[in-house]
Amino acid sequence: MNILKLRGASLAVLALASALPVQAFAQTETTNGSATEEAAAETGGLQEIVVTAQKRSENVQDVPIAITAVSGAALQEKGITDVAALAGQAPSVTLKSTAAFGGSTATLYSYIRGIGQNDFAFNVEPGVGLYVDGVYLARNIGANVDLLDLDRVEVLKGPQGTLF
């Protein structure tokens, strides 16, 4: 009999304890919403990323393509100065600069999701398209260029035949 009273009392305390925190979350916010957004932006909060993957400016969340975008400020903070150093910024991307001709590291082997071309001959098309400032680099030789005054980097994964 004493155990039943103890069980009933403990259930009542548990119900009361679980109801109290809910009321604390239901309080209204007293700060201005725009001030909160500005504070989040100042402290490194989320920002809108605009990409030009489909030849027009769009929000990265509205683009129906597997895309990775890195801002120029983030690249400067990480000290990225050439195309080969971009490999660590996007998943499943491998960029290797090799000394193909007399010690020059201008040749770039690029792979996305394991697909790429390992030959640097002039008559071989690369397996991954590389665009710098909207200009297509048609060969692997000379593709490891320096990145100066960079606005952003966009890595598009998937077929390029329909839009690019």
Z-matrix of the N, CA and C atoms (Angstrom, degrees):
N
C 1 1.434
C 2 1.525 1 110.74
N 3 1.307 2 116.52 1 -40.75
C 4 1.446 3 121.58 2 -179.65
C 5 1.534 4 110.50 3 -67.22
N 6 1.331 5 117.80 4 -34.54
C 7 1.463 6 122.73 5 178.98
C 8 1.523 7 110.23 6 -67.71
N 9 1.334 8 118.29 7 -37.46
C 10 1.459 9 120.88 8 178.68
C 11 1.523 10 111.23 9 -64.99
N 12 1.340 11 117.94 10 -39.33
C 13 1.463 12 120.70 11 177.67
C 14 1.527 13 110.35 12 -66.84
N 15 1.325 14 117.16 13 -39.78
C 16 1.458 15 121.42 14 179.16
C 17 1.530 16 110.70 15 -65.69
N 18 1.331 17 116.97 16 -40.67
C 19 1.464 18 121.37 17 178.28
C 20 1.523 19 110.65 18 -64.75
N 21 1.321 20 118.14 19 -43.32
C 22 1.464 21 121.83 20 178.40
C 23 1.520 22 111.84 21 -64.22
N 24 1.326 23 117.05 22 -40.50
C 25 1.465 24 120.67 23 179.06
C 26 1.526 25 110.95 24 -67.54
N 27 1.325 26 117.48 25 -39.64
C 28 1.464 27 119.93 26 179.95
C 29 1.528 28 111.16 27 -68.67
N 30 1.326 29 118.46 28 -35.17
C 31 1.469 30 120.92 29 175.82
C 32 1.523 31 110.95 30 -66.38
N 33 1.326 32 117.46 31 -38.24
C 34 1.461 33 120.76 32 177.98
C 35 1.525 34 111.00 33 -65.68
N 36 1.319 35 117.63 34 -41.57
C 37 1.467 36 121.37 35 178.20
C 38 1.524 37 110.23 36 -66.17
N 39 1.329 38 118.03 37 -39.58
C 40 1.462 39 121.99 38 178.52
C 41 1.523 40 111.06 39 -63.96
N 42 1.333 41 117.36 40 -42.82
C 43 1.462 42 120.93 41 178.55
C 44 1.522 43 110.75 42 -64.23
N 45 1.304 44 117.94 43 -40.54
C 46 1.456 45 121.97 44 179.14
C 47 1.527 46 110.74 45 -67.35
N 48 1.317 47 117.28 46 -41.55
C 49 1.465 48 121.13 47 -178.84
C 50 1.526 49 111.46 48 -67.81
N 51 1.316 50 118.27 49 -34.61
C 52 1.463 51 120.04 50 179.63
C 53 1.517 52 112.07 51 -77.02
N 54 1.315 53 119.18 52 -22.12
C 55 1.463 54 121.91 53 179.66
C 56 1.522 55 112.04 54 -82.84
N 57 1.303 56 119.64 55 -26.12
C 58 1.462 57 122.19 56 -176.53
C 59 1.526 58 113.91 57 -67.78
N 60 1.329 59 121.49 58 -45.32
C 61 1.464 60 119.34 59 -179.63
C 62 1.525 61 113.41 60 -64.57
N 63 1.308 62 118.84 61 -27.03
C 64 1.459 63 121.66 62 179.45
C 65 1.520 64 110.18 63 -63.19
N 66 1.304 65 117.43 64 -38.96
C 67 1.453 66 120.50 65 179.26
C 68 1.520 67 111.12 66 -67.82
N 69 1.298 68 118.88 67 -31.05
C 70 1.460 69 121.45 68 178.78
C 71 1.525 70 110.70 69 -68.20
N 72 1.332 71 118.87 70 -35.62
C 73 1.453 72 121.72 71 178.79
C 74 1.522 73 112.17 72 -75.34
N 75 1.312 74 118.31 73 -19.22
C 76 1.452 75 121.37 74 -176.57
C 77 1.519 76 112.99 75 -84.89
N 78 1.312 77 119.35 76 1.96
C 79 1.456 78 121.45 77 179.43
C 80 1.519 79 109.68 78 -69.39
N 81 1.326 80 116.26 79 150.37
C 82 1.458 81 120.68 80 -178.10
C 83 1.519 82 110.25 81 -82.37
N 84 1.335 83 114.98 82 154.05
C 85 1.454 84 121.12 83 179.23
C 86 1.519 85 108.68 84 -82.40
N 87 1.316 86 117.11 85 135.85
C 88 1.461 87 120.45 86 -177.02
C 89 1.518 88 112.61 87 -101.28
N 90 1.354 89 119.16 88 -11.64
C 91 1.458 90 120.66 89 -178.50
C 92 1.517 91 110.39 90 -89.06
N 93 1.303 92 115.51 91 160.90
C 94 1.458 93 122.31 92 178.60
C 95 1.531 94 109.17 93 -75.36
N 96 1.324 95 118.22 94 137.69
C 97 1.463 96 122.45 95 -177.14
C 98 1.511 97 112.88 96 -64.55
N 99 1.351 98 118.24 97 -39.70
C 100 1.458 99 119.96 98 -178.97
C 101 1.523 100 111.15 99 -69.38
N 102 1.330 101 117.37 100 -33.44
C 103 1.462 102 119.92 101 177.22
C 104 1.526 103 110.28 102 -65.94
N 105 1.316 104 116.89 103 -36.44
C 106 1.463 105 120.71 104 178.32
C 107 1.524 106 110.69 105 -66.63
N 108 1.336 107 117.27 106 -40.83
C 109 1.460 108 120.78 107 178.69
C 110 1.525 109 111.03 108 -65.48
N 111 1.344 110 117.06 109 -40.43
C 112 1.459 111 120.09 110 178.52
C 113 1.519 112 110.91 111 -64.99
N 114 1.320 113 116.75 112 -39.49
C 115 1.464 114 120.44 113 178.59
C 116 1.524 115 110.68 114 -65.39
N 117 1.327 116 117.01 115 -38.09
C 118 1.467 117 120.28 116 178.37
C 119 1.523 118 110.84 117 -66.25
N 120 1.343 119 116.63 118 -38.03
C 121 1.456 120 119.93 119 178.85
C 122 1.527 121 111.10 120 -67.76
N 123 1.339 122 117.30 121 -36.22
C 124 1.456 123 120.62 122 179.95
C 125 1.521 124 111.96 123 -70.90
N 126 1.314 125 117.61 124 -31.49
C 127 1.461 126 120.86 125 -177.21
C 128 1.523 127 112.58 126 -94.03
N 129 1.314 128 118.27 127 16.34
C 130 1.457 129 120.33 128 177.50
C 131 1.509 130 112.86 129 87.29
N 132 1.328 131 118.57 130 29.82
C 133 1.452 132 122.05 131 179.30
C 134 1.518 133 111.01 132 -74.07
N 135 1.302 134 116.34 133 -169.30
C 136 1.456 135 121.41 134 -178.44
C 137 1.515 136 110.61 135 -70.70
N 138 1.314 137 115.44 136 144.22
C 139 1.446 138 121.04 137 175.85
C 140 1.524 139 108.27 138 -132.18
N 141 1.308 140 116.06 139 157.12
C 142 1.458 141 120.45 140 -179.87
C 143 1.521 142 108.85 141 -78.84
N 144 1.332 143 116.42 142 130.94
C 145 1.457 144 122.10 143 179.23
C 146 1.520 145 107.74 144 -105.99
N 147 1.323 146 116.58 145 120.74
C 148 1.457 147 122.63 146 -179.84
C 149 1.522 148 107.94 147 -103.71
N 150 1.339 149 116.13 148 127.99
C 151 1.460 150 121.64 149 -179.95
C 152 1.519 151 109.28 150 -120.97
N 153 1.323 152 115.82 151 159.66
C 154 1.461 153 121.74 152 177.74
C 155 1.524 154 110.01 153 -119.82
N 156 1.312 155 116.70 154 41.10
C 157 1.462 156 121.54 155 -175.51
C 158 1.522 157 112.10 156 -65.08
N 159 1.316 158 117.72 157 -32.46
C 160 1.461 159 120.98 158 -178.43
C 161 1.525 160 111.01 159 -107.85
N 162 1.327 161 116.71 160 33.05
C 163 1.465 162 124.51 161 177.31
C 164 1.524 163 113.33 162 64.85
N 165 1.325 164 117.71 163 20.79
C 166 1.463 165 122.91 164 172.40
C 167 1.524 166 107.53 165 -151.26
N 168 1.310 167 116.69 166 153.87
C 169 1.464 168 120.74 167 -177.14
C 170 1.516 169 110.28 168 -75.41
N 171 1.342 170 116.29 169 125.60
C 172 1.461 171 122.43 170 179.99
C 173 1.519 172 108.94 171 -142.68
N 174 1.325 173 115.29 172 157.58
C 175 1.454 174 120.83 173 172.84
C 176 1.525 175 108.23 174 -69.78
N 177 1.323 176 117.51 175 140.37
C 178 1.464 177 121.08 176 -175.96
C 179 1.528 178 111.78 177 -62.29
N 180 1.332 179 117.98 178 -26.20
C 181 1.460 180 120.18 179 179.39
C 182 1.524 181 112.49 180 -78.34
N 183 1.333 182 118.17 181 -15.71
C 184 1.459 183 121.56 182 -179.83
C 185 1.524 184 112.89 183 -94.58
N 186 1.320 185 118.50 184 -7.07
C 187 1.460 186 122.15 185 -177.37
C 188 1.528 187 108.89 186 -86.73
N 189 1.343 188 118.31 187 123.62
C 190 1.472 189 120.54 188 -177.82
C 191 1.529 190 113.23 189 -84.34
N 192 1.314 191 116.67 190 45.25
C 193 1.459 192 122.58 191 -177.62
C 194 1.525 193 107.64 192 -131.47
N 195 1.322 194 116.74 193 146.65
C 196 1.464 195 119.91 194 172.91
C 197 1.522 196 107.43 195 -71.74
N 198 1.328 197 116.71 196 107.08
C 199 1.459 198 121.63 197 -172.63
C 200 1.522 199 110.06 198 -134.67
N 201 1.317 200 115.02 199 144.39
C 202 1.460 201 122.08 200 171.85
C 203 1.514 202 106.78 201 -122.91
N 204 1.320 203 117.12 202 125.24
C 205 1.462 204 121.79 203 -179.81
C 206 1.521 205 109.19 204 -120.72
N 207 1.332 206 115.63 205 134.18
C 208 1.461 207 122.27 206 178.47
C 209 1.522 208 107.18 207 -126.36
N 210 1.324 209 117.17 208 129.53
C 211 1.464 210 120.93 209 -177.51
C 212 1.525 211 110.83 210 -75.55
N 213 1.325 212 115.32 211 159.94
C 214 1.455 213 120.78 212 178.82
C 215 1.512 214 112.76 213 -64.90
N 216 1.337 215 116.65 214 -34.92
C 217 1.470 216 119.91 215 178.55
C 218 1.526 217 110.91 216 -64.46
N 219 1.336 218 116.96 217 -39.68
C 220 1.468 219 120.44 218 178.51
C 221 1.527 220 110.82 219 -66.43
N 222 1.329 221 116.97 220 -36.20
C 223 1.462 222 120.16 221 178.47
C 224 1.525 223 111.18 222 -68.22
N 225 1.338 224 117.14 223 -38.13
C 226 1.465 225 120.18 224 177.60
C 227 1.521 226 111.33 225 -66.11
N 228 1.334 227 116.50 226 -39.38
C 229 1.464 228 119.95 227 178.97
C 230 1.523 229 111.63 228 -62.74
N 231 1.337 230 116.60 229 -33.92
C 232 1.464 231 120.78 230 -177.88
C 233 1.524 232 112.64 231 -89.25
N 234 1.331 233 117.73 232 -4.44
C 235 1.457 234 121.38 233 176.60
C 236 1.510 235 114.39 234 74.38
N 237 1.319 236 118.34 235 32.44
C 238 1.462 237 121.99 236 -179.37
C 239 1.522 238 108.68 237 -86.11
N 240 1.338 239 116.48 238 121.71
C 241 1.458 240 120.69 239 -175.17
C 242 1.520 241 113.99 240 -120.69
N 243 1.327 242 119.07 241 -13.49
C 244 1.459 243 120.26 242 177.65
C 245 1.524 244 110.01 243 -138.47
N 246 1.318 245 115.47 244 170.87
C 247 1.462 246 121.32 245 -174.07
C 248 1.527 247 111.41 246 -64.83
N 249 1.316 248 118.77 247 -37.38
C 250 1.469 249 121.48 248 -177.28
C 251 1.524 250 111.93 249 -64.06
N 252 1.318 251 117.94 250 -27.04
C 253 1.465 252 121.08 251 -179.46
C 254 1.524 253 112.63 252 -77.11
N 255 1.321 254 117.91 253 -7.05
C 256 1.465 255 121.78 254 -179.82
C 257 1.522 256 113.23 255 -76.92
N 258 1.315 257 118.36 256 -9.87
C 259 1.465 258 121.80 257 -172.97
C 260 1.516 259 112.77 258 -58.83
N 261 1.298 260 119.09 259 -35.18
C 262 1.455 261 121.28 260 -178.09
C 263 1.513 262 114.26 261 -80.28
N 264 1.315 263 118.40 262 -2.61
C 265 1.456 264 121.61 263 -175.80
C 266 1.520 265 113.56 264 -93.17
N 267 1.306 266 118.22 265 -17.08
C 268 1.466 267 121.49 266 -178.83
C 269 1.525 268 108.69 267 -130.46
N 270 1.325 269 117.81 268 136.04
C 271 1.464 270 119.60 269 179.50
C 272 1.525 271 111.71 270 -69.03
N 273 1.301 272 116.08 271 149.16
C 274 1.469 273 126.27 272 178.79
C 275 1.527 274 113.23 273 58.56
N 276 1.324 275 117.16 274 29.75
C 277 1.461 276 122.59 275 175.86
C 278 1.523 277 108.11 276 -118.53
N 279 1.335 278 115.70 277 129.09
C 280 1.458 279 121.29 278 177.16
C 281 1.514 280 108.15 279 -122.82
N 282 1.314 281 116.83 280 124.89
C 283 1.459 282 122.99 281 177.05
C 284 1.518 283 107.51 282 -127.13
N 285 1.339 284 116.18 283 122.14
C 286 1.462 285 120.93 284 -179.19
C 287 1.516 286 108.65 285 -124.15
N 288 1.308 287 116.55 286 127.69
C 289 1.462 288 119.42 287 172.63
C 290 1.517 289 107.17 288 -101.74
N 291 1.311 290 115.74 289 129.43
C 292 1.461 291 120.37 290 -176.32
C 293 1.516 292 109.93 291 -124.99
N 294 1.298 293 115.19 292 163.00
C 295 1.458 294 121.71 293 178.38
C 296 1.521 295 108.56 294 -93.91
N 297 1.311 296 116.70 295 84.32
C 298 1.459 297 120.45 296 -177.35
C 299 1.522 298 111.79 297 -79.07
N 300 1.317 299 117.11 298 -39.83
C 301 1.459 300 120.82 299 -176.21
C 302 1.522 301 110.25 300 -122.98
N 303 1.288 302 117.71 301 104.38
C 304 1.455 303 122.56 302 170.75
C 305 1.520 304 115.54 303 55.49
N 306 1.310 305 118.72 304 38.09
C 307 1.454 306 120.97 305 175.56
C 308 1.516 307 115.37 306 88.99
N 309 1.314 308 119.13 307 -1.97
C 310 1.459 309 121.29 308 178.51
C 311 1.527 310 109.57 309 -77.23
N 312 1.314 311 116.74 310 131.84
C 313 1.469 312 120.75 311 179.69
C 314 1.518 313 111.33 312 -99.74
N 315 1.315 314 117.42 313 30.69
C 316 1.457 315 121.12 314 -178.65
C 317 1.520 316 112.70 315 -82.12
N 318 1.339 317 118.10 316 -15.80
C 319 1.457 318 120.83 317 179.27
C 320 1.520 319 109.23 318 -79.02
N 321 1.316 320 116.62 319 133.09
C 322 1.458 321 121.55 320 -175.93
C 323 1.522 322 109.44 321 -123.88
N 324 1.326 323 116.22 322 123.97
C 325 1.457 324 121.47 323 171.96
C 326 1.516 325 107.02 324 -99.25
N 327 1.311 326 116.80 325 122.08
C 328 1.465 327 120.41 326 -177.08
C 329 1.524 328 109.64 327 -121.18
N 330 1.336 329 114.46 328 137.58
C 331 1.461 330 122.27 329 179.46
C 332 1.518 331 108.57 330 -135.69
N 333 1.310 332 116.48 331 134.33
C 334 1.458 333 122.15 332 172.43
C 335 1.517 334 106.68 333 -124.67
N 336 1.336 335 115.41 334 124.14
C 337 1.465 336 122.75 335 -176.59
C 338 1.524 337 111.68 336 54.85
N 339 1.333 338 116.79 337 34.83
C 340 1.453 339 121.96 338 176.73
C 341 1.512 340 114.86 339 82.04
N 342 1.307 341 118.70 340 0.49
C 343 1.460 342 121.78 341 -179.36
C 344 1.520 343 108.70 342 -104.16
N 345 1.311 344 116.11 343 128.17
C 346 1.452 345 121.58 344 179.63
C 347 1.514 346 110.00 345 -176.48
N 348 1.314 347 116.27 346 -172.37
C 349 1.455 348 121.88 347 -178.36
C 350 1.519 349 108.35 348 -125.05
N 351 1.336 350 116.85 349 129.96
C 352 1.456 351 121.58 350 -177.23
C 353 1.519 352 112.09 351 -99.30
N 354 1.305 353 118.55 352 9.10
C 355 1.454 354 122.29 353 -178.94
C 356 1.523 355 108.65 354 -112.26
N 357 1.306 356 117.31 355 139.11
C 358 1.455 357 120.56 356 -179.00
C 359 1.525 358 112.59 357 -108.90
N 360 1.313 359 118.01 358 17.95
C 361 1.456 360 121.25 359 -179.52
C 362 1.529 361 110.37 360 -64.88
N 363 1.326 362 115.96 361 152.66
C 364 1.458 363 120.61 362 -177.46
C 365 1.521 364 113.00 363 -67.44
N 366 1.325 365 117.72 364 -25.37
C 367 1.460 366 120.23 365 -176.55
C 368 1.524 367 113.42 366 -93.38
N 369 1.331 368 118.94 367 7.69
C 370 1.457 369 122.28 368 -177.47
C 371 1.524 370 109.48 369 -109.99
N 372 1.326 371 115.36 370 126.18
C 373 1.471 372 120.00 371 176.34
C 374 1.526 373 109.73 372 -74.56
N 375 1.317 374 118.30 373 138.67
C 376 1.468 375 119.21 374 176.92
C 377 1.526 376 110.91 375 -70.21
N 378 1.319 377 116.43 376 150.76
C 379 1.462 378 121.01 377 179.71
C 380 1.516 379 113.08 378 -76.82
N 381 1.326 380 117.49 379 -16.68
C 382 1.461 381 123.00 380 -179.59
C 383 1.516 382 107.81 381 -124.40
N 384 1.326 383 116.63 382 127.40
C 385 1.457 384 121.12 383 177.94
C 386 1.517 385 110.89 384 -78.00
N 387 1.321 386 116.66 385 134.48
C 388 1.458 387 121.86 386 179.79
C 389 1.524 388 108.37 387 -122.80
N 390 1.320 389 115.79 388 123.87
C 391 1.455 390 122.26 389 179.10
C 392 1.523 391 108.67 390 -117.85
N 393 1.313 392 117.38 391 130.72
C 394 1.462 393 122.43 392 174.11
C 395 1.518 394 106.88 393 -121.50
N 396 1.325 395 116.85 394 119.40
C 397 1.468 396 123.98 395 -175.56
C 398 1.526 397 111.66 396 55.28
N 399 1.318 398 116.96 397 36.94
C 400 1.449 399 122.11 398 177.53
C 401 1.517 400 114.09 399 81.03
N 402 1.322 401 118.42 400 1.13
C 403 1.460 402 122.63 401 -179.07
C 404 1.526 403 108.22 402 -102.76
N 405 1.323 404 115.90 403 127.04
C 406 1.460 405 122.18 404 -178.61
C 407 1.523 406 109.84 405 -75.41
N 408 1.326 407 116.67 406 127.62
C 409 1.462 408 121.64 407 174.02
C 410 1.527 409 106.99 408 -93.61
N 411 1.326 410 116.00 409 108.05
C 412 1.458 411 121.45 410 -168.51
C 413 1.522 412 114.27 411 -79.09
N 414 1.307 413 119.21 412 -13.36
C 415 1.461 414 121.06 413 -177.72
C 416 1.520 415 110.15 414 -133.20
N 417 1.330 416 115.91 415 158.43
C 418 1.460 417 121.47 416 177.58
C 419 1.520 418 112.27 417 -73.14
N 420 1.326 419 116.41 418 -27.34
C 421 1.461 420 120.19 419 -179.16
C 422 1.523 421 108.38 420 -73.52
N 423 1.304 422 116.20 421 125.68
C 424 1.458 423 121.50 422 -179.50
C 425 1.511 424 114.25 423 83.53
N 426 1.323 425 118.27 424 7.23
C 427 1.466 426 120.68 425 -177.10
C 428 1.520 427 113.12 426 -82.63
N 429 1.328 428 118.19 427 -16.60
C 430 1.465 429 120.41 428 179.05
C 431 1.529 430 108.77 429 -85.82
N 432 1.311 431 115.25 430 76.03
C 433 1.463 432 121.48 431 -176.46
C 434 1.524 433 110.01 432 -91.94
N 435 1.329 434 115.40 433 159.13
C 436 1.460 435 120.41 434 175.05
C 437 1.517 436 109.51 435 -75.87
N 438 1.302 437 116.18 436 143.72
C 439 1.459 438 122.15 437 -179.37
C 440 1.525 439 108.83 438 -104.28
N 441 1.312 440 116.18 439 106.17
C 442 1.454 441 121.50 440 -179.69
C 443 1.520 442 109.27 441 -114.21
N 444 1.324 443 117.22 442 137.30
C 445 1.461 444 123.28 443 177.04
C 446 1.528 445 110.53 444 52.20
N 447 1.316 446 115.82 445 58.40
C 448 1.458 447 122.97 446 -173.66
C 449 1.522 448 110.94 447 -89.38
N 450 1.330 449 116.91 448 131.65
C 451 1.465 450 121.31 449 178.27
C 452 1.524 451 111.02 450 -86.15
N 453 1.334 452 117.99 451 -47.26
C 454 1.462 453 121.92 452 179.17
C 455 1.525 454 109.02 453 -166.61
N 456 1.330 455 114.68 454 166.36
C 457 1.461 456 122.10 455 174.90
C 458 1.513 457 107.17 456 -125.63
N 459 1.330 458 116.35 457 131.40
C 460 1.461 459 122.02 458 178.07
C 461 1.521 460 108.27 459 -120.07
N 462 1.318 461 116.64 460 127.10
C 463 1.463 462 122.02 461 176.65
C 464 1.518 463 106.88 462 -112.26
N 465 1.343 464 116.12 463 114.97
C 466 1.460 465 122.26 464 -179.28
C 467 1.517 466 108.32 465 -103.67
N 468 1.315 467 116.28 466 125.60
C 469 1.459 468 121.06 467 -179.56
C 470 1.517 469 108.46 468 -107.77
N 471 1.300 470 116.26 469 125.47
C 472 1.453 471 120.17 470 179.72
C 473 1.515 472 110.84 471 135.11
N 474 1.328 473 117.14 472 -174.77
C 475 1.463 474 120.60 473 -177.51
C 476 1.519 475 111.65 474 -68.37
N 477 1.330 476 115.42 475 143.58
C 478 1.451 477 120.59 476 -179.17
C 479 1.522 478 112.47 477 -106.48
N 480 1.292 479 117.48 478 -3.34
C 481 1.454 480 120.43 479 -171.39
C 482 1.512 481 115.55 480 -68.71
N 483 1.320 482 119.30 481 -26.42
C 484 1.456 483 119.73 482 -173.21
C 485 1.519 484 114.00 483 -90.89
N 486 1.321 485 118.46 484 -34.03
C 487 1.459 486 120.27 485 -173.99
C 488 1.512 487 114.70 486 -115.49
N 489 1.331 488 119.21 487 -18.04
C 490 1.454 489 118.79 488 -168.13
C 491 1.503 490 112.42 489 -121.18
